[in-house]
Amino acid sequence: MGRENIFAIPQEEFSYSIHFRFLQLPDGEGRSSRLVIWSHPGNDVTGMVAKCEKVARTAEKLLRGEVYHYHTKLMMKEARTGGKHLWHQDYGYWYKNGALRPDMLTAYIAIDPCVKANGCVQFVKGSHRCGRIDHDLVHGQTVANQETLDHIRNADGFQHCYGELQPGDCLFFHSNVLHTSDKNDSDMRRWAFLCCYNRADNDPVLKHHHPNYTPLDIVPNDSVLKCTNFTDMSGKDIMNPKEDKTVKAKTK
């Protein structure tokens, strides 16, 4: 998205408004990462990001059709304590929600520098071509089958790469791309903002904790910087972690 930081907002106000709504995702090694998930964009500054042309229209171009906001996650991997996210495909989760096709993607936007030292996201480049692979529930996370993962990582034509980003950068990736991230042993916080989109004609057949098709009101890019709402989270439908059957998360 370029190096202009779309999160140049009063973070003290924004952080306070979500501080008591996060859940913790354990990694099986005594650490966890915090996250907050909501279903609808809302009208605060984070909603403007999810609805702005630069993000939403790019999602439509990549998925070749109308999209809707499936959910957004604020991922918080704190300095010295943030845990791992184990290898998975997002579609490993979303298939279980009744999405019959992987016509879905994530726009991963860096709030802080996301580098190797603080546990940036890692990918197996080209792994989306393998289709959906089986996933198992491990340490509370939905995790790619280890044997299949090893076969893919050792096969020719697949490259392990790091998604290092600076604040304001955005990385789009398909729902079948295998990805992971390491624990954060650095003194640097690593927060990232993940907007997830589904094609409008891929409406999940099951009622679940994320929304069915809801038309997306796409807004001009300057709506992000013009927005002065940093604390009113009404209409976002922030998720109760007990409703998510694809993870076993701990509440704060």
Beta strands, then each sheet from edge to edge (+ up, - down):
strand 1: 23-26
strand 2: 32-38
strand 3: 67-77
strand 4: 85-88
strand 5: 104-110
strand 6: 121-125
strand 7: 135-138
strand 8: 141-144
strand 9: 159-162
strand 10: 170-174
strand 11: 179-181
strand 12: 190-199
strand 13: 250-251
sheet 1: 10+ 5- 12+ 3- 2+ 1- 13+
sheet 2: 4+ 11- 6+ 9-
sheet 3: 7+ 8-
end
